[in-house]
């Protein structure tokens, strides 16, 4: 096992400033890591839960794009570290300290904050993305990094080669050292003997602190660089020095590891809908690897009205194959295969199927919602229909290539 000293001398930097433009309109008022997921969570909660479960207690969250929602969430939900023991979690927006610039890439975000290394004097720096959904014990990665006397270690996971064009892909030798790193190419290297599989970069990097400081400063000085770990630093390091890999595995040993990079509206919808299946790919209920979010003082979810069968529509508060968060009221409305965030209300005779409703959404009487994502606080009027006529929906809302209707925060719907 890894020692307390090795954990205490590891600084964690979480890159959480992503705009997530392909998730618009969900990112119209918040950054990608702050997008709600799974009813009660934000996307960043999964990375933060990993750090908490791994015993890492020195965290800097680097924010940028529309960070108010994210910073409030961290302040209210993750303010659990003891200053007396040297623990902390801080949000760190761009300070325009260097060349009067905002962060211009993942490597540039770290570069602009290397002054922290002088203050904290860490031995290692763990660099994480705040917009992925997965469970990982970073202690295992740190242990391998220390045992192999590595200067750089990056985490990789197996993916289907048909999905590889969206990711950085790593080719390794028999010692798990990187031979080649390519970013988003149509013909990525496969795993030897397994032409259908390849190793994807997870956006999880462990550096010795002096090595990280040196490489981001050198990258800053290259005029042609886009200041990105995946596009610039890692391909260069793979050619110039020994870069080790850590094979991603389930921290509890209960099953296949799951890593989701939620980059589009359709991928967001698909992985969320997986949560309501009988045997979801990603287990929210694993007590051996608890997931934390902002605690809320909410009453229990409630269903009311259970009219007997008869002529006309049924007035029954009912939810089937769904996630229903605290504070929800199904007041005579029917919900199936859907995710309801806290405070949702579904009124009499309304129908919600295959949909994601975020905090405080209200579905009016006799309204029908199908295959939709409805953002925080939207009120769907009585009799309104969403998801039943995509041509009409496109005139008013965003419709994804996969046919998911997305209603953004603050949108006012006309009476149906």
MOTASUL-V632915 format. One record per residue. RES is the residue in one letter. SS is DSSP state (2 for helix, 1 for strand, 0 for the rest). PHI is phi in radians with two decimals (999 if undefined). Layout:
BEGIN
res/ss/phi
RES/SS/PHI
RES/SS/PHI
END
This chain:
BEGIN
res/ss/phi
X/0/999
X/0/-1.43
X/0/-1.44
X/2/-1.09
X/2/-1.10
X/2/-1.13
X/2/-1.25
X/2/-1.22
X/0/-1.74
X/1/-1.88
X/1/-1.64
X/1/-1.91
X/1/-2.06
X/1/-1.87
X/1/-1.43
X/0/-2.33
X/0/-1.82
X/0/-1.12
X/0/-1.34
X/0/1.05
X/2/-1.11
X/2/-1.33
X/2/-1.74
X/0/-1.03
X/0/-1.58
X/0/-1.14
X/0/-1.82
X/0/-1.15
X/0/-2.09
X/0/-2.70
X/0/-1.34
X/2/-1.02
X/2/-1.09
X/2/-1.59
X/0/-1.14
X/1/-1.08
X/1/-2.68
X/0/1.21
X/0/1.59
X/0/-1.91
X/1/-1.84
X/1/-1.91
X/0/-0.99
X/2/-1.14
X/2/-1.05
X/2/-1.29
X/2/-1.14
X/2/-1.12
X/2/-1.11
X/2/-1.07
X/2/-1.15
X/2/-1.10
X/2/-1.19
X/0/-1.57
X/0/1.39
X/0/-1.55
X/0/-2.27
X/1/-2.15
X/1/-2.14
X/1/-2.01
X/1/-1.81
X/1/-1.55
X/1/-1.86
X/0/-2.76
X/0/-1.19
X/0/0.61
X/0/-1.57
X/2/-1.02
X/2/-1.06
X/2/-1.17
X/2/-1.14
X/2/-1.12
X/2/-1.07
X/2/-1.18
X/2/-1.11
X/2/-1.48
X/2/-1.83
X/0/-2.20
X/0/-1.48
X/0/-2.21
X/0/-1.70
X/0/-1.69
X/2/-1.10
X/2/-1.11
X/2/-1.73
X/0/1.35
X/0/-1.71
X/1/-2.94
X/1/-2.39
X/1/-2.14
X/1/-1.66
X/1/-2.31
X/1/-1.34
X/0/-1.02
X/0/-1.96
X/0/0.89
X/0/-1.41
X/0/-1.92
X/0/0.97
X/0/0.95
X/0/-2.09
X/0/-1.39
X/0/-1.11
X/0/-2.03
X/0/2.75
X/2/-1.09
X/2/-1.21
X/2/-1.16
X/2/-1.07
X/2/-1.21
X/2/-0.97
X/0/-1.22
X/0/-2.12
X/0/-1.19
X/2/-1.08
X/2/-1.11
X/2/-1.12
X/2/-1.20
X/2/-1.34
X/2/-1.64
X/0/0.91
X/0/-1.33
X/0/-1.50
X/1/-2.34
X/1/-2.23
X/1/-1.72
X/1/-1.84
X/1/-2.19
X/1/-1.60
X/0/-1.65
X/0/-2.23
X/1/-2.06
X/1/-1.94
X/1/-2.98
X/0/-2.11
X/0/-2.62
X/0/-1.60
X/2/-1.18
X/2/-1.09
X/2/-1.11
X/2/-1.18
X/2/-1.10
X/2/-1.04
X/2/-1.13
X/2/-1.05
X/2/-1.19
X/2/-1.09
X/0/-1.57
X/0/0.90
X/0/-1.39
X/0/-1.72
X/1/-2.44
X/1/-2.33
X/1/-2.14
X/1/-1.50
X/1/-2.30
X/1/-2.35
X/1/-1.32
X/1/-2.40
X/1/-1.21
X/2/-1.12
X/2/-1.22
X/2/-1.69
X/2/-1.26
X/2/-1.13
X/2/-1.58
X/0/-2.29
X/1/-1.33
X/1/-2.16
X/1/-2.00
X/1/-1.89
X/1/-2.11
X/0/-1.65
X/0/-1.15
X/0/-1.69
X/0/1.16
X/1/-1.63
X/1/-1.21
X/1/-1.57
X/1/-2.67
X/1/-2.24
X/1/-2.19
X/1/-1.97
X/0/0.93
X/0/-1.97
X/0/-1.31
X/0/-2.22
X/0/-1.27
X/0/-1.22
X/0/-1.66
X/1/-1.28
X/0/-0.91
X/0/1.42
X/1/-2.35
X/0/-1.14
X/0/-1.60
X/1/-2.22
X/1/-2.57
X/1/-1.86
X/1/-1.72
X/1/-1.25
X/1/-1.58
X/1/1.30
X/1/-2.12
X/1/-2.19
X/1/-2.11
X/1/-2.12
X/1/-1.10
X/2/-1.04
X/2/-1.19
X/2/-1.17
X/2/-1.07
X/2/-1.05
X/2/-1.17
X/2/-1.29
X/2/-1.29
X/2/-1.22
X/2/-1.12
X/2/-1.14
X/2/-1.06
X/0/-1.42
X/0/-1.55
X/0/-1.08
X/0/-1.43
X/0/-1.33
X/0/-1.65
X/0/1.08
X/0/-2.21
X/2/-1.08
X/2/-1.23
X/2/-1.43
X/2/-2.10
X/2/-1.23
X/2/-1.15
X/2/-1.03
X/2/-1.20
X/2/-1.10
X/2/-1.08
X/2/-1.51
X/2/-1.84
X/0/-2.67
X/0/-1.44
X/0/-1.98
X/1/-1.52
X/1/-2.05
X/1/-2.10
X/1/-1.36
X/0/-1.10
X/0/-2.54
X/0/-1.11
X/0/-1.19
X/0/-1.68
X/0/1.28
X/0/-1.51
X/0/-3.12
X/0/-1.23
X/0/-1.20
X/0/-2.11
X/1/-2.36
X/1/-2.04
X/1/-1.79
X/0/-1.51
X/0/-1.82
X/0/-2.31
X/2/-1.06
X/2/-1.18
X/2/-1.20
X/2/-1.04
X/2/-1.12
X/2/-1.11
X/2/-1.27
X/2/-1.20
X/2/-1.12
X/2/-1.07
X/0/-1.13
X/0/-1.67
X/0/-1.29
X/0/-1.09
X/0/-2.19
X/0/-1.11
X/0/-1.12
X/0/-1.89
X/0/-1.66
X/0/-1.38
X/0/-1.89
X/0/-1.36
X/0/-1.25
X/0/-1.40
X/0/-2.46
X/0/-1.13
X/0/-1.88
X/0/-2.00
X/0/-2.53
X/0/-1.21
X/0/-1.19
X/0/-2.30
X/0/-1.57
X/0/-2.12
X/0/-1.25
X/0/-1.12
X/0/-1.13
X/1/-2.46
X/1/-2.05
X/1/-2.33
X/0/1.35
X/1/-2.55
X/0/-1.14
X/0/-1.20
X/0/-1.09
X/0/-3.05
X/0/-1.28
X/0/1.49
X/0/-1.18
X/0/-1.45
X/0/-1.86
X/1/-2.35
X/0/-1.41
X/1/-2.62
X/1/-2.32
X/1/-2.14
X/0/0.84
X/0/-2.42
X/1/-1.76
X/1/-2.14
X/0/-1.44
X/0/-1.08
X/0/1.45
X/0/-1.35
X/1/-2.25
X/1/-1.71
X/1/-1.61
X/0/1.44
X/0/-1.84
X/1/-1.93
X/1/-2.25
X/1/-2.49
X/0/0.84
X/0/-2.46
X/1/-2.04
X/1/-1.94
X/0/-1.35
X/0/-1.00
X/0/1.37
X/0/-1.29
X/1/-2.23
X/1/-2.08
X/0/-1.49
X/0/-0.98
X/0/1.19
X/0/-1.31
X/1/-2.28
X/1/-2.21
X/1/-2.31
X/0/0.87
X/0/-2.37
X/1/-2.13
X/1/-1.96
X/0/-1.57
X/0/-0.82
X/0/1.25
X/0/-1.17
X/1/-2.12
X/1/-1.86
X/0/-1.24
X/0/-0.99
X/0/1.14
X/0/-1.31
X/1/-2.30
X/1/-2.25
X/1/-2.42
X/0/0.82
X/1/-2.40
X/1/-2.08
X/1/-2.05
X/0/-1.38
X/0/-0.88
X/0/1.35
X/0/-1.24
X/1/-1.93
X/1/-1.57
X/0/-1.17
X/0/-1.00
X/0/1.35
X/0/-1.27
X/1/-2.18
X/1/-2.30
X/0/1.63
X/0/-1.83
X/0/-2.51
X/2/-1.14
X/2/-1.12
X/2/-1.20
X/2/-1.10
X/2/-1.13
X/2/-1.27
X/2/-2.06
X/0/-2.28
X/1/-1.48
X/1/-2.14
X/0/-1.25
X/0/-0.98
X/0/-1.51
X/0/1.48
X/0/-1.58
X/1/-1.55
X/1/-2.08
X/1/-1.84
X/0/-1.36
X/0/-1.06
X/0/1.50
X/0/-1.28
X/0/-1.79
X/0/-1.65
X/0/-1.23
X/0/-1.04
X/0/-1.44
END
